Amino acid sequence: MRALSAPLTEALLIIAAITATIIVASTVIYNASYISNRMAEAGADAGRYISERIVFVYAFVNESDGCHHIFLKNVGGTGIGDVESSTLIVGNSTYAILLNYDPSGALAGCGCWSYSEVEKPNGVWEPRETIEVIACPPVSITPPYKFVLTLPSGVKLSESYTG
């Protein structure tokens, strides 16, 4: 009887060792796959961040309604389709306000902003396209003016202007 239990014990130990090895290998493969997917997502986000670039072109304040007209150009390599989800702040050295996006258009004193595509109005801010941002703070602001626009991707543009 003793002669049969030793090989049976060895077989059970081998099966347990193989099972433990499979569990460890599965965990390692799962974690490697998870890390690989996260790195791929981070690389795609970084690529999108790098390819989204905007520059300030010109700005003025309409004296009759106090609204700021800011012209921006997409100089990146990709279209930006979610401009309305951006964050826009206008102000000066002593005052700043976060304005809400209004899809129906910004009006004097609304504390909101809107934008329009100057060249090809199709809902996407295409590469090499200019948009006009109209920002209407609720109070009159004295120059020099400053605005900060942050796109949903995190791309940020900050500029000062006087007119």
N, C-alpha and C positions, 0 to 999 in steps of 0.2 A: 504494500500500500504506500509505503514511504517512497518507493521508487517512482510511483505515478504522480505524487504530489509535487515533487521538485520540478519536473517539466511543465506541469500545469501552472505552478507558481511563476515560473520563468515566462511562460506564454502570456499570463495575465499582466506581468510587469512590462513585457514588451508592448502589449496592446495599450496599456496605460501611458507608456512613454510616447508611443506613436500618437495617441490622442492628445496628449499635452503638447507635443510638437506641432500638431495641426492647429490647435487653438492658438498657440503663440504665433505661428506663421500667419494665420488668418487676421489676427489683431495687427500685426506689423503691416501686412498688405493693405488692410483697411485704412490704417493711419497714414501710410504712404500715399494712398489714393486721395485721401482727404486733403493732405498737405499739398499734393500736386494740383488738385482742383482749386484750392485757395490761392496758390501761387499763380495759376493761370488767370483767375479772376483779377488778382492784383495787377498782373501784367496788362490785362485788357483795360483796366481802369487807368493805369499809368499811361498807356498809349492814347486813350481817349483824352486824358488830361493834357498830354503834350500836344495833341492835334487840335485842341480847342484854344485858339488865341484870338483875342479881340484887342483893338486899339481905339483910342480916342481920336476923333477927327476934328470936331468943332462943337462949340456950345454957345448959347446965348440965352438971355432971360427976356421974355416978352414983357415989357413994362406995363402993358395994359392989364394983363391978368396974373402976372407974377409966376407964370409957368416957365420951367427950364426946358429948353429944347437941346438935347444932347445927341450928337451924331456919332455912331460907333460903327466900326468896320470889322467884319469877321476875316481875319488874315490867317486863320488856321486851315487845316486840311480837311475838316469835316463840318457838315451842317449841324446847326444847333436848333433842335425842334421844340424845346421846352423853355423858351425864354421867359414866359410868364411865371415860371416857378423860381425865377431869380430873386435875389434880395437886392433892394435898391435903397440907399441912404443918401440924402442930400443935406447940406448944411454949410457951415463956415467954421471958423476957429472957435466959436463959443456956443454953437447950436447945431444939433444934428437930429434928423428924424428918419425913422424907418417908414417908408411909404408902402402901401398895399397896392398890388396890381389890380387894375380895373379893366376888364375886357371891353367895356363899352366906351372907354376913352377917358382920359384925365381932363378934368375941368378945374377952373380957377378955385383955389382954396380947398379942394377935395381931400388933400392929404394922400393922394394916390398917384399912380403912374400908369402909363400905357406905352405901347410902341407900335410903329408901323414900318413895314419893309419899304424902303425907298425905291428899289429897283425891280424886284420880281416878287410881288406879294403872293406867296404860295404856302405860308404857314411854317416855313423852314428858313432859318437864317443861314443861307448858303455861304460857302467860302467866297470871298471877294465881294460880298454883298454888304451894303450899308443899311443900317436901321436908324430911325429917329425915335429916341426915347423922349417922351413928354412927361416931366415930373412936376407936379403941382403941390408944393408944400402948403400946409394950412395957414402959415404965417409968412410974412415978407422976410426975406433973408438978405443981409447986406453982404457985398463982396469983400474979399475974394470967396468964391463959392467952391465947394468940394462935393464930389459925388463918389460913391463906392458902389460898384455893381459886382455881385458875386453870382456866377452861374450855378445851376444845380450840381454841376460836376466839381465845383470848388474853385474853378478859375475865377480870379479876382482882378478887377481893374479899378484903380483909384486915380482920380485926376482932379486938379484944381483949375479954375478958370475965373475970369473977371467979368466977362461980358455976357 
